[in-house]
Amino acid sequence: MDCHTGSCPLSQGLAKVSSLSSSRLNLSFVLSVFTVFLLFFD
């Protein structure tokens, strides 16, 4: 999963995560935020 190309919108990612695993939304949200932090502070 390479988001460094800029083809990984946060809103689209969160929408996909929430639709794929609504039962794990909290965990997925945390992982998404963590990934975004890694991308921004890489």
N, CA, C and O atoms as a CHARMM CRD file, in Angstrom:
* protein
*
  168
    1    1 MET  N      0.84800  -1.20000   0.00000 PROA 1      0.00000
    2    1 MET  CA     0.00000   0.00000   0.00000 PROA 1      0.00000
    3    1 MET  C      0.87700   1.24000   0.00000 PROA 1      0.00000
    4    1 MET  O      1.37200   1.65800   1.04700 PROA 1      0.00000
    5    2 ASP  N      1.06600   1.82300  -1.16300 PROA 2      0.00000
    6    2 ASP  CA     1.93800   2.98800  -1.28700 PROA 2      0.00000
    7    2 ASP  C      1.10700   4.24100  -1.49900 PROA 2      0.00000
    8    2 ASP  O      0.55700   4.45300  -2.58000 PROA 2      0.00000
    9    3 CYS  N      1.01400   5.08100  -0.45700 PROA 3      0.00000
   10    3 CYS  CA     0.21400   6.30600  -0.54400 PROA 3      0.00000
   11    3 CYS  C      1.09000   7.51200  -0.83600 PROA 3      0.00000
   12    3 CYS  O      0.59400   8.63700  -0.89900 PROA 3      0.00000
   13    4 HSD  N      2.39100   7.29100  -1.01500 PROA 4      0.00000
   14    4 HSD  CA     3.29400   8.41400  -1.26700 PROA 4      0.00000
   15    4 HSD  C      3.03900   9.04900  -2.63500 PROA 4      0.00000
   16    4 HSD  O      3.51700  10.15100  -2.90400 PROA 4      0.00000
   17    5 THR  N      2.28300   8.35400  -3.50700 PROA 5      0.00000
   18    5 THR  CA     2.00300   8.88900  -4.82900 PROA 5      0.00000
   19    5 THR  C      0.87800   9.91300  -4.77900 PROA 5      0.00000
   20    5 THR  O      0.59300  10.57300  -5.77800 PROA 5      0.00000
   21    6 GLY  N      0.24300  10.04500  -3.62900 PROA 6      0.00000
   22    6 GLY  CA    -0.82800  11.02400  -3.47500 PROA 6      0.00000
   23    6 GLY  C     -2.17300  10.48900  -3.93700 PROA 6      0.00000
   24    6 GLY  O     -3.13400  11.24900  -4.05000 PROA 6      0.00000
   25    7 SER  N     -2.25400   9.18600  -4.20700 PROA 7      0.00000
   26    7 SER  CA    -3.51300   8.60100  -4.68600 PROA 7      0.00000
   27    7 SER  C     -4.23400   7.87800  -3.55500 PROA 7      0.00000
   28    7 SER  O     -4.85200   6.83300  -3.76100 PROA 7      0.00000
   29    8 CYS  N     -4.14500   8.45400  -2.35600 PROA 8      0.00000
   30    8 CYS  CA    -4.75900   7.81000  -1.19300 PROA 8      0.00000
   31    8 CYS  C     -5.47300   8.84700  -0.33100 PROA 8      0.00000
   32    8 CYS  O     -5.00500   9.17100   0.76100 PROA 8      0.00000
   33    9 PRO  N     -6.61500   9.37600  -0.81600 PROA 9      0.00000
   34    9 PRO  CA    -7.38000  10.38700  -0.06900 PROA 9      0.00000
   35    9 PRO  C     -7.83400   9.85700   1.27800 PROA 9      0.00000
   36    9 PRO  O     -8.30600   8.72500   1.38500 PROA 9      0.00000
   37   10 LEU  N     -7.68800  10.68500   2.30800 PROA 10     0.00000
   38   10 LEU  CA    -8.05600  10.26800   3.66300 PROA 10     0.00000
   39   10 LEU  C     -9.54700   9.96200   3.75800 PROA 10     0.00000
   40   10 LEU  O     -9.93800   8.96500   4.36500 PROA 10     0.00000
   41   11 SER  N    -10.38000  10.81200   3.16400 PROA 11     0.00000
   42   11 SER  CA   -11.82800  10.61100   3.24600 PROA 11     0.00000
   43   11 SER  C    -12.23800   9.30500   2.57400 PROA 11     0.00000
   44   11 SER  O    -13.08800   8.57600   3.08600 PROA 11     0.00000
   45   12 GLN  N    -11.62900   9.01100   1.42200 PROA 12     0.00000
   46   12 GLN  CA   -11.95400   7.76800   0.71600 PROA 12     0.00000
   47   12 GLN  C    -11.49200   6.56500   1.52100 PROA 12     0.00000
   48   12 GLN  O    -12.18700   5.55100   1.58900 PROA 12     0.00000
   49   13 GLY  N    -10.32200   6.68000   2.12900 PROA 13     0.00000
   50   13 GLY  CA    -9.78800   5.58700   2.93900 PROA 13     0.00000
   51   13 GLY  C    -10.68400   5.29400   4.12700 PROA 13     0.00000
   52   13 GLY  O    -10.99200   4.13700   4.41300 PROA 13     0.00000
   53   14 LEU  N    -11.10700   6.35700   4.82400 PROA 14     0.00000
   54   14 LEU  CA   -11.97800   6.17400   5.98800 PROA 14     0.00000
   55   14 LEU  C    -13.32200   5.59300   5.57200 PROA 14     0.00000
   56   14 LEU  O    -13.88500   4.75700   6.27900 PROA 14     0.00000
   57   15 ALA  N    -13.83800   6.03300   4.42500 PROA 15     0.00000
   58   15 ALA  CA   -15.11900   5.51900   3.94600 PROA 15     0.00000
   59   15 ALA  C    -15.00400   4.02900   3.64900 PROA 15     0.00000
   60   15 ALA  O    -15.89700   3.25200   3.98600 PROA 15     0.00000
   61   16 LYS  N    -13.88800   3.63000   3.00900 PROA 16     0.00000
   62   16 LYS  CA   -13.66900   2.21800   2.68800 PROA 16     0.00000
   63   16 LYS  C    -13.54000   1.40100   3.96600 PROA 16     0.00000
   64   16 LYS  O    -14.12700   0.32500   4.08600 PROA 16     0.00000
   65   17 VAL  N    -12.77200   1.91600   4.91700 PROA 17     0.00000
   66   17 VAL  CA   -12.56200   1.21700   6.18400 PROA 17     0.00000
   67   17 VAL  C    -13.88100   1.02500   6.91800 PROA 17     0.00000
   68   17 VAL  O    -14.15900  -0.06100   7.42800 PROA 17     0.00000
   69   18 SER  N    -14.69400   2.07900   6.97300 PROA 18     0.00000
   70   18 SER  CA   -15.95300   2.00200   7.71800 PROA 18     0.00000
   71   18 SER  C    -16.93900   1.05400   7.04000 PROA 18     0.00000
   72   18 SER  O    -17.75300   0.41800   7.71000 PROA 18     0.00000
   73   19 SER  N    -16.86700   0.96100   5.70700 PROA 19     0.00000
   74   19 SER  CA   -17.79400   0.08500   4.99500 PROA 19     0.00000
   75   19 SER  C    -17.33300  -1.37000   5.03300 PROA 19     0.00000
   76   19 SER  O    -18.15400  -2.28800   5.01800 PROA 19     0.00000
   77   20 LEU  N    -16.00500  -1.57900   5.08300 PROA 20     0.00000
   78   20 LEU  CA   -15.47300  -2.94300   5.09300 PROA 20     0.00000
   79   20 LEU  C    -15.53600  -3.56400   6.47800 PROA 20     0.00000
   80   20 LEU  O    -15.77500  -4.76400   6.61600 PROA 20     0.00000
   81   21 SER  N    -15.32200  -2.74600   7.50400 PROA 21     0.00000
   82   21 SER  CA   -15.29700  -3.30400   8.86500 PROA 21     0.00000
   83   21 SER  C    -15.91400  -2.33000   9.85300 PROA 21     0.00000
   84   21 SER  O    -15.20800  -1.72200  10.65800 PROA 21     0.00000
   85   22 SER  N    -17.22800  -2.18300   9.79300 PROA 22     0.00000
   86   22 SER  CA   -17.91700  -1.25500  10.69300 PROA 22     0.00000
   87   22 SER  C    -17.82800  -1.73800  12.13800 PROA 22     0.00000
   88   22 SER  O    -17.89700  -0.94000  13.07300 PROA 22     0.00000
   89   23 SER  N    -17.67200  -3.05300  12.31300 PROA 23     0.00000
   90   23 SER  CA   -17.58200  -3.60800  13.66400 PROA 23     0.00000
   91   23 SER  C    -16.22500  -3.32300  14.28700 PROA 23     0.00000
   92   23 SER  O    -16.05100  -3.43200  15.50100 PROA 23     0.00000
   93   24 ARG  N    -15.26100  -2.95700  13.44100 PROA 24     0.00000
   94   24 ARG  CA   -13.92100  -2.65100  13.94300 PROA 24     0.00000
   95   24 ARG  C    -13.55400  -1.21100  13.61300 PROA 24     0.00000
   96   24 ARG  O    -12.37900  -0.88200  13.45600 PROA 24     0.00000
   97   25 LEU  N    -14.56700  -0.35600  13.50900 PROA 25     0.00000
   98   25 LEU  CA   -14.34800   1.02500  13.09300 PROA 25     0.00000
   99   25 LEU  C    -13.35100   1.72900  13.99900 PROA 25     0.00000
  100   25 LEU  O    -12.47900   2.45500  13.52200 PROA 25     0.00000
  101   26 ASN  N    -13.47700   1.51800  15.30900 PROA 26     0.00000
  102   26 ASN  CA   -12.57200   2.18400  16.24300 PROA 26     0.00000
  103   26 ASN  C    -11.12400   1.79800  15.97700 PROA 26     0.00000
  104   26 ASN  O    -10.26000   2.66600  15.85200 PROA 26     0.00000
  105   27 LEU  N    -10.85500   0.49600  15.89100 PROA 27     0.00000
  106   27 LEU  CA    -9.49700   0.01900  15.65900 PROA 27     0.00000
  107   27 LEU  C     -8.98800   0.47400  14.29500 PROA 27     0.00000
  108   27 LEU  O     -7.85000   0.92600  14.16900 PROA 27     0.00000
  109   28 SER  N     -9.83900   0.35200  13.27500 PROA 28     0.00000
  110   28 SER  CA    -9.44800   0.74400  11.92800 PROA 28     0.00000
  111   28 SER  C     -9.15600   2.23700  11.86400 PROA 28     0.00000
  112   28 SER  O     -8.22000   2.66500  11.18900 PROA 28     0.00000
  113   29 PHE  N     -9.97000   3.03200  12.57400 PROA 29     0.00000
  114   29 PHE  CA    -9.75900   4.47600  12.59100 PROA 29     0.00000
  115   29 PHE  C     -8.41300   4.81100  13.20400 PROA 29     0.00000
  116   29 PHE  O     -7.68000   5.65900  12.69500 PROA 29     0.00000
  117   30 VAL  N     -8.09400   4.13800  14.30300 PROA 30     0.00000
  118   30 VAL  CA    -6.80500   4.36800  14.96400 PROA 30     0.00000
  119   30 VAL  C     -5.66000   4.00300  14.02600 PROA 30     0.00000
  120   30 VAL  O     -4.67900   4.73900  13.92300 PROA 30     0.00000
  121   31 LEU  N     -5.78700   2.87100  13.34600 PROA 31     0.00000
  122   31 LEU  CA    -4.74200   2.43900  12.41800 PROA 31     0.00000
  123   31 LEU  C     -4.61200   3.42400  11.26000 PROA 31     0.00000
  124   31 LEU  O     -3.50200   3.72700  10.82300 PROA 31     0.00000
  125   32 SER  N     -5.74600   3.92500  10.76100 PROA 32     0.00000
  126   32 SER  CA    -5.72200   4.88500   9.65900 PROA 32     0.00000
  127   32 SER  C     -5.02200   6.16500  10.07600 PROA 32     0.00000
  128   32 SER  O     -4.17600   6.68600   9.34900 PROA 32     0.00000
  129   33 VAL  N     -5.38000   6.67300  11.25800 PROA 33     0.00000
  130   33 VAL  CA    -4.76100   7.89800  11.76400 PROA 33     0.00000
  131   33 VAL  C     -3.26300   7.68600  11.96000 PROA 33     0.00000
  132   33 VAL  O     -2.45700   8.56000  11.64100 PROA 33     0.00000
  133   34 PHE  N     -2.89900   6.52400  12.48600 PROA 34     0.00000
  134   34 PHE  CA    -1.48300   6.20500  12.71100 PROA 34     0.00000
  135   34 PHE  C     -0.73100   6.18800  11.38700 PROA 34     0.00000
  136   34 PHE  O      0.38400   6.70100  11.29400 PROA 34     0.00000
  137   35 THR  N     -1.35000   5.58900  10.34900 PROA 35     0.00000
  138   35 THR  CA    -0.72500   5.53400   9.03000 PROA 35     0.00000
  139   35 THR  C     -0.54900   6.93500   8.46100 PROA 35     0.00000
  140   35 THR  O      0.49100   7.25100   7.88300 PROA 35     0.00000
  141   36 VAL  N     -1.56700   7.77200   8.62500 PROA 36     0.00000
  142   36 VAL  CA    -1.49900   9.14700   8.13300 PROA 36     0.00000
  143   36 VAL  C     -0.36800   9.89800   8.82300 PROA 36     0.00000
  144   36 VAL  O      0.36600  10.65200   8.18300 PROA 36     0.00000
  145   37 PHE  N     -0.22700   9.69100  10.12700 PROA 37     0.00000
  146   37 PHE  CA     0.85700  10.33300  10.86700 PROA 37     0.00000
  147   37 PHE  C      2.20700   9.89000  10.31700 PROA 37     0.00000
  148   37 PHE  O      3.11400  10.70900  10.16600 PROA 37     0.00000
  149   38 LEU  N      2.34700   8.60200  10.01800 PROA 38     0.00000
  150   38 LEU  CA     3.59800   8.09000   9.46500 PROA 38     0.00000
  151   38 LEU  C      3.88500   8.74300   8.11900 PROA 38     0.00000
  152   38 LEU  O      5.02900   9.08900   7.82500 PROA 38     0.00000
  153   39 LEU  N      2.84300   8.91400   7.29800 PROA 39     0.00000
  154   39 LEU  CA     3.02100   9.50800   5.98000 PROA 39     0.00000
  155   39 LEU  C      3.43500  10.97100   6.08700 PROA 39     0.00000
  156   39 LEU  O      4.30200  11.42900   5.34300 PROA 39     0.00000
  157   40 PHE  N      2.81700  11.70400   7.01200 PROA 40     0.00000
  158   40 PHE  CA     3.10000  13.12600   7.15500 PROA 40     0.00000
  159   40 PHE  C      4.44100  13.39000   7.82200 PROA 40     0.00000
  160   40 PHE  O      5.11000  14.37500   7.51100 PROA 40     0.00000
  161   41 PHE  N      4.83600  12.50700   8.74500 PROA 41     0.00000
  162   41 PHE  CA     6.07100  12.73500   9.49200 PROA 41     0.00000
  163   41 PHE  C      7.19200  11.79700   9.05500 PROA 41     0.00000
  164   41 PHE  O      8.16400  11.59900   9.78400 PROA 41     0.00000
  165   42 ASP  N      7.05200  11.22400   7.86500 PROA 42     0.00000
  166   42 ASP  CA     8.06800  10.30800   7.35800 PROA 42     0.00000
  167   42 ASP  C      9.35000  11.06800   7.04000 PROA 42     0.00000
  168   42 ASP  O     10.33000  10.46800   6.59900 PROA 42     0.00000
